[in-house]
Amino acid sequence: MKSPMVICPACGEEREMENVLTAQSNQNVIYQCPACGFKQVNIKTSKG
């Protein structure tokens, strides 16, 4: 099964979710784009 894709809000690069999202212990996630270096931290999830 293919992983969902995530589009970078800064550069528009599309990557698989597992390659750009990192789970935090507080149930939030960190997004980091390997193409342009854009990083967003403490993204709230439905559990956090």
PDB file of N, CA, C and O in Angstrom:
ATOM      1  N   MET A   1       0.843  -1.183   0.000  1.00  0.00           N
ATOM      2  CA  MET A   1       0.000   0.000   0.000  1.00  0.00           C
ATOM      3  C   MET A   1       0.889   1.247   0.000  1.00  0.00           C
ATOM      4  O   MET A   1       1.870   1.318   0.740  1.00  0.00           O
ATOM      5  N   LYS A   2       0.544   2.209  -0.819  1.00  0.00           N
ATOM      6  CA  LYS A   2       1.335   3.424  -0.962  1.00  0.00           C
ATOM      7  C   LYS A   2       1.044   4.392   0.181  1.00  0.00           C
ATOM      8  O   LYS A   2      -0.101   4.545   0.606  1.00  0.00           O
ATOM      9  N   SER A   3       2.094   5.039   0.667  1.00  0.00           N
ATOM     10  CA  SER A   3       1.974   6.021   1.744  1.00  0.00           C
ATOM     11  C   SER A   3       1.317   7.295   1.220  1.00  0.00           C
ATOM     12  O   SER A   3       1.538   7.670   0.068  1.00  0.00           O
ATOM     13  N   PRO A   4       0.506   7.972   2.053  1.00  0.00           N
ATOM     14  CA  PRO A   4      -0.092   9.249   1.630  1.00  0.00           C
ATOM     15  C   PRO A   4       0.993  10.283   1.316  1.00  0.00           C
ATOM     16  O   PRO A   4       2.078  10.250   1.896  1.00  0.00           O
ATOM     17  N   MET A   5       0.693  11.187   0.404  1.00  0.00           N
ATOM     18  CA  MET A   5       1.641  12.212  -0.008  1.00  0.00           C
ATOM     19  C   MET A   5       1.346  13.521   0.724  1.00  0.00           C
ATOM     20  O   MET A   5       0.194  13.840   1.018  1.00  0.00           O
ATOM     21  N   VAL A   6       2.410  14.267   1.011  1.00  0.00           N
ATOM     22  CA  VAL A   6       2.317  15.566   1.681  1.00  0.00           C
ATOM     23  C   VAL A   6       2.975  16.597   0.774  1.00  0.00           C
ATOM     24  O   VAL A   6       4.057  16.361   0.237  1.00  0.00           O
ATOM     25  N   ILE A   7       2.311  17.753   0.604  1.00  0.00           N
ATOM     26  CA  ILE A   7       2.839  18.826  -0.234  1.00  0.00           C
ATOM     27  C   ILE A   7       3.387  19.930   0.658  1.00  0.00           C
ATOM     28  O   ILE A   7       2.696  20.394   1.565  1.00  0.00           O
ATOM     29  N   CYS A   8       4.614  20.351   0.410  1.00  0.00           N
ATOM     30  CA  CYS A   8       5.248  21.413   1.187  1.00  0.00           C
ATOM     31  C   CYS A   8       4.522  22.736   0.935  1.00  0.00           C
ATOM     32  O   CYS A   8       4.323  23.115  -0.219  1.00  0.00           O
ATOM     33  N   PRO A   9       4.122  23.447   2.003  1.00  0.00           N
ATOM     34  CA  PRO A   9       3.442  24.733   1.804  1.00  0.00           C
ATOM     35  C   PRO A   9       4.380  25.831   1.304  1.00  0.00           C
ATOM     36  O   PRO A   9       3.911  26.859   0.815  1.00  0.00           O
ATOM     37  N   ALA A  10       5.684  25.636   1.415  1.00  0.00           N
ATOM     38  CA  ALA A  10       6.637  26.661   0.994  1.00  0.00           C
ATOM     39  C   ALA A  10       7.045  26.516  -0.479  1.00  0.00           C
ATOM     40  O   ALA A  10       7.022  27.491  -1.230  1.00  0.00           O
ATOM     41  N   CYS A  11       7.419  25.291  -0.889  1.00  0.00           N
ATOM     42  CA  CYS A  11       7.947  25.115  -2.251  1.00  0.00           C
ATOM     43  C   CYS A  11       7.065  24.252  -3.154  1.00  0.00           C
ATOM     44  O   CYS A  11       7.273  24.225  -4.367  1.00  0.00           O
ATOM     45  N   GLY A  12       6.086  23.547  -2.585  1.00  0.00           N
ATOM     46  CA  GLY A  12       5.188  22.722  -3.385  1.00  0.00           C
ATOM     47  C   GLY A  12       5.705  21.326  -3.682  1.00  0.00           C
ATOM     48  O   GLY A  12       5.047  20.562  -4.389  1.00  0.00           O
ATOM     49  N   GLU A  13       6.874  20.980  -3.153  1.00  0.00           N
ATOM     50  CA  GLU A  13       7.450  19.637  -3.352  1.00  0.00           C
ATOM     51  C   GLU A  13       6.538  18.597  -2.697  1.00  0.00           C
ATOM     52  O   GLU A  13       6.029  18.816  -1.597  1.00  0.00           O
ATOM     53  N   GLU A  14       6.337  17.482  -3.366  1.00  0.00           N
ATOM     54  CA  GLU A  14       5.469  16.423  -2.857  1.00  0.00           C
ATOM     55  C   GLU A  14       6.323  15.234  -2.431  1.00  0.00           C
ATOM     56  O   GLU A  14       7.134  14.730  -3.209  1.00  0.00           O
ATOM     57  N   ARG A  15       6.134  14.788  -1.183  1.00  0.00           N
ATOM     58  CA  ARG A  15       6.897  13.656  -0.636  1.00  0.00           C
ATOM     59  C   ARG A  15       5.958  12.728   0.123  1.00  0.00           C
ATOM     60  O   ARG A  15       4.864  13.121   0.529  1.00  0.00           O
ATOM     61  N   GLU A  16       6.410  11.477   0.307  1.00  0.00           N
ATOM     62  CA  GLU A  16       5.626  10.530   1.102  1.00  0.00           C
ATOM     63  C   GLU A  16       5.617  10.977   2.558  1.00  0.00           C
ATOM     64  O   GLU A  16       6.628  11.449   3.078  1.00  0.00           O
ATOM     65  N   MET A  17       4.476  10.826   3.209  1.00  0.00           N
ATOM     66  CA  MET A  17       4.267  11.282   4.574  1.00  0.00           C
ATOM     67  C   MET A  17       5.327  10.760   5.533  1.00  0.00           C
ATOM     68  O   MET A  17       5.813  11.519   6.372  1.00  0.00           O
ATOM     69  N   GLU A  18       5.693   9.507   5.435  1.00  0.00           N
ATOM     70  CA  GLU A  18       6.662   8.911   6.368  1.00  0.00           C
ATOM     71  C   GLU A  18       8.055   9.510   6.231  1.00  0.00           C
ATOM     72  O   GLU A  18       8.883   9.357   7.130  1.00  0.00           O
ATOM     73  N   ASN A  19       8.330  10.197   5.109  1.00  0.00           N
ATOM     74  CA  ASN A  19       9.643  10.800   4.895  1.00  0.00           C
ATOM     75  C   ASN A  19       9.749  12.240   5.366  1.00  0.00           C
ATOM     76  O   ASN A  19      10.855  12.775   5.439  1.00  0.00           O
ATOM     77  N   VAL A  20       8.627  12.886   5.690  1.00  0.00           N
ATOM     78  CA  VAL A  20       8.666  14.307   6.068  1.00  0.00           C
ATOM     79  C   VAL A  20       8.038  14.616   7.419  1.00  0.00           C
ATOM     80  O   VAL A  20       8.215  15.720   7.935  1.00  0.00           O
ATOM     81  N   LEU A  21       7.312  13.673   8.005  1.00  0.00           N
ATOM     82  CA  LEU A  21       6.671  13.908   9.302  1.00  0.00           C
ATOM     83  C   LEU A  21       7.346  13.084  10.390  1.00  0.00           C
ATOM     84  O   LEU A  21       7.673  11.915  10.184  1.00  0.00           O
ATOM     85  N   THR A  22       7.553  13.705  11.554  1.00  0.00           N
ATOM     86  CA  THR A  22       8.141  13.036  12.711  1.00  0.00           C
ATOM     87  C   THR A  22       7.194  13.194  13.887  1.00  0.00           C
ATOM     88  O   THR A  22       6.805  14.316  14.215  1.00  0.00           O
ATOM     89  N   ALA A  23       6.812  12.091  14.533  1.00  0.00           N
ATOM     90  CA  ALA A  23       5.916  12.143  15.684  1.00  0.00           C
ATOM     91  C   ALA A  23       6.666  12.606  16.926  1.00  0.00           C
ATOM     92  O   ALA A  23       7.818  12.232  17.146  1.00  0.00           O
ATOM     93  N   GLN A  24       5.992  13.430  17.740  1.00  0.00           N
ATOM     94  CA  GLN A  24       6.548  13.875  19.009  1.00  0.00           C
ATOM     95  C   GLN A  24       5.830  13.140  20.136  1.00  0.00           C
ATOM     96  O   GLN A  24       4.746  12.592  19.934  1.00  0.00           O
ATOM     97  N   SER A  25       6.426  13.129  21.306  1.00  0.00           N
ATOM     98  CA  SER A  25       5.838  12.420  22.438  1.00  0.00           C
ATOM     99  C   SER A  25       4.552  13.083  22.935  1.00  0.00           C
ATOM    100  O   SER A  25       3.756  12.438  23.617  1.00  0.00           O
ATOM    101  N   ASN A  26       4.334  14.357  22.606  1.00  0.00           N
ATOM    102  CA  ASN A  26       3.124  15.054  23.048  1.00  0.00           C
ATOM    103  C   ASN A  26       1.973  14.913  22.043  1.00  0.00           C
ATOM    104  O   ASN A  26       1.012  15.678  22.111  1.00  0.00           O
ATOM    105  N   GLN A  27       2.048  13.976  21.136  1.00  0.00           N
ATOM    106  CA  GLN A  27       1.046  13.659  20.117  1.00  0.00           C
ATOM    107  C   GLN A  27       1.024  14.650  18.959  1.00  0.00           C
ATOM    108  O   GLN A  27       0.194  14.512  18.061  1.00  0.00           O
ATOM    109  N   ASN A  28       1.911  15.648  18.952  1.00  0.00           N
ATOM    110  CA  ASN A  28       2.024  16.555  17.821  1.00  0.00           C
ATOM    111  C   ASN A  28       3.059  16.000  16.850  1.00  0.00           C
ATOM    112  O   ASN A  28       3.745  15.023  17.151  1.00  0.00           O
ATOM    113  N   VAL A  29       3.167  16.636  15.676  1.00  0.00           N
ATOM    114  CA  VAL A  29       4.154  16.187  14.695  1.00  0.00           C
ATOM    115  C   VAL A  29       5.013  17.356  14.213  1.00  0.00           C
ATOM    116  O   VAL A  29       4.637  18.520  14.351  1.00  0.00           O
ATOM    117  N   ILE A  30       6.167  17.024  13.647  1.00  0.00           N
ATOM    118  CA  ILE A  30       7.068  17.995  13.045  1.00  0.00           C
ATOM    119  C   ILE A  30       7.108  17.698  11.548  1.00  0.00           C
ATOM    120  O   ILE A  30       7.265  16.546  11.144  1.00  0.00           O
ATOM    121  N   TYR A  31       6.962  18.750  10.720  1.00  0.00           N
ATOM    122  CA  TYR A  31       7.092  18.606   9.273  1.00  0.00           C
ATOM    123  C   TYR A  31       8.399  19.262   8.854  1.00  0.00           C
ATOM    124  O   TYR A  31       8.689  20.391   9.252  1.00  0.00           O
ATOM    125  N   GLN A  32       9.196  18.546   8.041  1.00  0.00           N
ATOM    126  CA  GLN A  32      10.420  19.139   7.503  1.00  0.00           C
ATOM    127  C   GLN A  32      10.571  18.731   6.044  1.00  0.00           C
ATOM    128  O   GLN A  32      10.552  17.547   5.709  1.00  0.00           O
ATOM    129  N   CYS A  33      10.721  19.740   5.178  1.00  0.00           N
ATOM    130  CA  CYS A  33      10.861  19.496   3.740  1.00  0.00           C
ATOM    131  C   CYS A  33      12.332  19.307   3.396  1.00  0.00           C
ATOM    132  O   CYS A  33      13.138  20.204   3.642  1.00  0.00           O
ATOM    133  N   PRO A  34      12.702  18.148   2.826  1.00  0.00           N
ATOM    134  CA  PRO A  34      14.090  17.915   2.448  1.00  0.00           C
ATOM    135  C   PRO A  34      14.516  18.727   1.218  1.00  0.00           C
ATOM    136  O   PRO A  34      15.711  18.902   0.980  1.00  0.00           O
ATOM    137  N   ALA A  35      13.562  19.215   0.449  1.00  0.00           N
ATOM    138  CA  ALA A  35      13.890  19.965  -0.767  1.00  0.00           C
ATOM    139  C   ALA A  35      14.293  21.410  -0.465  1.00  0.00           C
ATOM    140  O   ALA A  35      15.312  21.886  -0.965  1.00  0.00           O
ATOM    141  N   CYS A  36      13.489  22.115   0.360  1.00  0.00           N
ATOM    142  CA  CYS A  36      13.763  23.537   0.602  1.00  0.00           C
ATOM    143  C   CYS A  36      14.164  23.844   2.036  1.00  0.00           C
ATOM    144  O   CYS A  36      14.594  24.960   2.329  1.00  0.00           O
ATOM    145  N   GLY A  37      14.028  22.861   2.946  1.00  0.00           N
ATOM    146  CA  GLY A  37      14.421  23.070   4.330  1.00  0.00           C
ATOM    147  C   GLY A  37      13.337  23.675   5.210  1.00  0.00           C
ATOM    148  O   GLY A  37      13.573  23.922   6.392  1.00  0.00           O
ATOM    149  N   PHE A  38      12.142  23.921   4.652  1.00  0.00           N
ATOM    150  CA  PHE A  38      11.044  24.464   5.453  1.00  0.00           C
ATOM    151  C   PHE A  38      10.734  23.511   6.602  1.00  0.00           C
ATOM    152  O   PHE A  38      10.708  22.294   6.420  1.00  0.00           O
ATOM    153  N   LYS A  39      10.496  24.076   7.795  1.00  0.00           N
ATOM    154  CA  LYS A  39      10.207  23.255   8.962  1.00  0.00           C
ATOM    155  C   LYS A  39       9.067  23.870   9.752  1.00  0.00           C
ATOM    156  O   LYS A  39       9.056  25.074  10.009  1.00  0.00           O
ATOM    157  N   GLN A  40       8.114  23.043  10.134  1.00  0.00           N
ATOM    158  CA  GLN A  40       7.004  23.484  10.986  1.00  0.00           C
ATOM    159  C   GLN A  40       6.910  22.509  12.147  1.00  0.00           C
ATOM    160  O   GLN A  40       6.834  21.298  11.941  1.00  0.00           O
ATOM    161  N   VAL A  41       6.913  23.035  13.370  1.00  0.00           N
ATOM    162  CA  VAL A  41       6.895  22.200  14.559  1.00  0.00           C
ATOM    163  C   VAL A  41       5.572  22.325  15.309  1.00  0.00           C
ATOM    164  O   VAL A  41       4.812  23.271  15.105  1.00  0.00           O
ATOM    165  N   ASN A  42       5.315  21.362  16.172  1.00  0.00           N
ATOM    166  CA  ASN A  42       4.117  21.332  17.023  1.00  0.00           C
ATOM    167  C   ASN A  42       2.809  21.416  16.246  1.00  0.00           C
ATOM    168  O   ASN A  42       1.895  22.150  16.623  1.00  0.00           O
ATOM    169  N   ILE A  43       2.732  20.662  15.168  1.00  0.00           N
ATOM    170  CA  ILE A  43       1.486  20.572  14.399  1.00  0.00           C
ATOM    171  C   ILE A  43       0.540  19.687  15.193  1.00  0.00           C
ATOM    172  O   ILE A  43       0.832  18.515  15.431  1.00  0.00           O
ATOM    173  N   LYS A  44      -0.572  20.235  15.595  1.00  0.00           N
ATOM    174  CA  LYS A  44      -1.528  19.479  16.415  1.00  0.00           C
ATOM    175  C   LYS A  44      -2.217  18.400  15.582  1.00  0.00           C
ATOM    176  O   LYS A  44      -2.538  18.602  14.410  1.00  0.00           O
ATOM    177  N   THR A  45      -2.433  17.257  16.216  1.00  0.00           N
ATOM    178  CA  THR A  45      -3.161  16.155  15.587  1.00  0.00           C
ATOM    179  C   THR A  45      -4.490  16.003  16.306  1.00  0.00           C
ATOM    180  O   THR A  45      -4.759  16.710  17.277  1.00  0.00           O
ATOM    181  N   SER A  46      -5.314  15.090  15.837  1.00  0.00           N
ATOM    182  CA  SER A  46      -6.603  14.881  16.491  1.00  0.00           C
ATOM    183  C   SER A  46      -6.441  14.279  17.881  1.00  0.00           C
ATOM    184  O   SER A  46      -7.375  14.310  18.683  1.00  0.00           O
ATOM    185  N   LYS A  47      -5.256  13.727  18.174  1.00  0.00           N
ATOM    186  CA  LYS A  47      -5.010  13.156  19.508  1.00  0.00           C
ATOM    187  C   LYS A  47      -4.324  14.131  20.433  1.00  0.00           C
ATOM    188  O   LYS A  47      -4.330  13.927  21.647  1.00  0.00           O
ATOM    189  N   GLY A  48      -3.726  15.197  19.896  1.00  0.00           N
ATOM    190  CA  GLY A  48      -2.934  16.102  20.712  1.00  0.00           C
ATOM    191  C   GLY A  48      -3.523  17.461  20.904  1.00  0.00           C
ATOM    192  O   GLY A  48      -2.929  18.302  21.579  1.00  0.00           O
TER     193      GLY A  48
END
